[in-house]
Amino acid sequence: MSHQSARAGFGRSKRLLGTLARRTRAGSSGLVLTIMATALVGTAFGVGALGQEDDVSDGAAWLWNSSVGEAIRVNGNNAEIDLVASLPESEGGRVEVEQNDDYLLLTDPETGRVTSVDLDDLGFSGRLDLGGGDFAVILGKSAAVVVDRAAGEVRAVDPATLQATGASLTLEGPLVGGGFDDSDTLWLGVPAQGNAVGIQVTEGEAAITQTVAVSSPGSDIGVTVFDDGAMVLDRGGDRAVAMREGDEPVMVTMPVTLEGSQMPARTHGDMAAVTKTEDGEIVTLLHPYGAAQTSKFPLGHPGGGLGVPFEGRVYVPYDDEGVVRSYTPNGRELDTVTLPDAEGPLELEAREGSLFVSAPDTGAAAVIDPSGQATLVDLAEPPPGPGELRGESPTSSDAPGTGRPENLPEAGGDPGQDGGGSNAAGGAGEPTEETGGPPGAPTPVTAEAGNGDVRLSWTEAYSPDAPVTSYEITWDGGETTVAGDELDTEVSGLENGTVYRFRVRAVNEHGTGPAAQSSQVTPDSEAPGAPGEVSVEVIDARTATVSWGAADDATDYLVSTTETGGGSAPADRTGAQTSLDVTGLTEGGTYTFTVTSRGTGGVTGESVTSDPVTMPEAEVGDPGEVSHGVSGTDVTVTWAAAENAEGYRITPMGDAVDFATETTVEQTTSQTFTRTVGAHRCFSFTVTALGPGDTEGGSVRSASSCLAPFE
């Protein structure tokens, strides 16, 4: 068995790490385009800077680095960083990444906020506030959906704006799995029916195209999506069912029972891997659609995670060790890839011919090629600036692959072009102390076209290090600047019939942030009529359905939400239907909803506003059975989670008041206190569920118990 921290590329990575020590990240927030070898890619968010298809996307994957709040695109062919998308409001947290060659979707599971990056136009283009709940945002080659797993709802959305494109498809929840195969069929498991379904998005509508029975209704099932089709496990037995669009399903008997087994959401190639973590073993399945071959083997090392198949091997992460081990399908151990300084969970994704490994908490990463060789990547390293080359210093300006490409902008040019001022790309130079960063993108930007003008509005940019001093607005043929406390403006003097797209950047004392871009709009003298009366139906404490009458000549509608007390509200939504679900509302908040009709090219018509609607407070349930156990000096109180609870208050009773104080905890169902052995004989505890704003739910007391007089 061989061990590798990286292949020959490790020497290069060490040199790059040395370069990193002499650089700063100041001003590197935002999408930063760089130069790979001598090829000029473009200037970050520069208007008109990227006039052709983004060719560096093939073979690349986006990885999240929580330590700096950035999604970083790594080129799988040379393990180099070529693009960075900053999401500073999510720094220190987990962000789920969905990607294709045109869009990047970043979901913050803690806040429920989804942000879209348009990679062709290089701008943050959309925002969606899902709020709490078990949601998944899934991106295919050309389609995107939002899946409410608990409610069983599937809704197609525009990947650029994240707005719904049609009515939702409702299945019996909860749903499991979820991913698009290469033919853009979405596969989901429906355990309540014992089925798996294939769904395709056509003309903005999600519709079921295939249903396959895989187990008895109510069974525990697991799903992985292949390049062509999917496979479902019946975890109550030993069956796996492989399916693909238009073919009869294939049932395979596995060599073990599948209870507690797991698979990655997406599987590339002709081998599936099933991990039984508690048993420490892997089951492999070759050629699931043909002459299926199964095998199983023990991992041989404790602490292994979810196995990911790639190019005839199974790669297993060991989070505690910061390593990834690889195995043949029958269990022979091969290489071990070590990520220096990796801490926390390791994430593996096979994508476009490479296996990408990352430790989001620390920014350590590696790229593994089809032969199993690995190259380290430091996600905290700034990309090179305009005119700067990766790799070793050139020995001669005439050497191939060195020197300065012709017509290349000077490094550290116009801040409006590079999105970050003179240090935006983290260019070489004297070290400077980093005291703060530029703002985030003010996503989304809403554009309402009129007769020769466009009304723009945007959300306040995230800027914790300094107040936003101004917003810079640019478009093809013009630019303007407004004060930092303004969130809208009107651009006049535009040509009717001409298509415009607007970009808004926030500026603070540390620099200029990345651009948020509007959808394309076309001013016109002909506007649609007014929508009919707007009504609101409250669905739950955080969701409302807004409905209205159709407007003459309208092609779609803009729905704006306002919190009547001046508090935050979800981003504007658009849709072609006459109703729309608005999520991400606050329990107890009072809102009005304004519907504006829009015609061809985004020309804005009249607006109609609803009556104020107050959302209900979420009812907090009772904790489940409360009990306590004693082990030496430790007294541990446990309970079952209460519905809608955000925390719990544990109150000591009896002799427990002598060694325990009333304690409030969040997102846990146990609490340990320390007592003195031989004392504190008779005690119990009361657990009270707490909701938003410390609203109280039910209280449950544990049974009182007395220890023996002498222990």
Secondary structure by P-SEA (a helix, b strand, c coil): ccccccccaaaaaaaaaaaaaaccccccccbbbbbccccccccccccccccccccccccbbbbbbcccccccccccccccccbbbbccccccbbbbbbbcccbbbbbcccccbbbbbccccccccccccccccbbbbbbcccbbbbbccccbbbbbbccccccccbbbbbccccccbbbbccccbbbbbbccccbbbbbbbcccbbbbcbbbbccccccbbbbbbccccccccccccbbbbbbcccccbbbbbcccccccccccccccccbbbbbcccccbbbbbccccccbbbbbbbcccccccbbbbcccbbbbbbccccbbbbbcccccccbbbbbcccccbbbbbbcccbbbbbccccccbbbbccccbbbbbcccccccccccccccccccccccccccccccccccccccccccccccccccccbbbbcbbbbccccbbbbbbcccbbbbbbcccccccccccbbbbbcccccccccccccbbbbccccccbbbbbbbbbbccccccbbbbbcbbbbbcbbbbbbcbbbbbbccccbbbbbbcccccccbbbbbbbccccccccccccccccbbbbccccccccbbbbbbbbcccccccbbbbccbbbbcccbbbbbccccccccccbbbbbbcccccccbbbbbbcccccccccccccccccbbbbbbbcccccccbbbbbbbcccccccbbbbcccccccccc
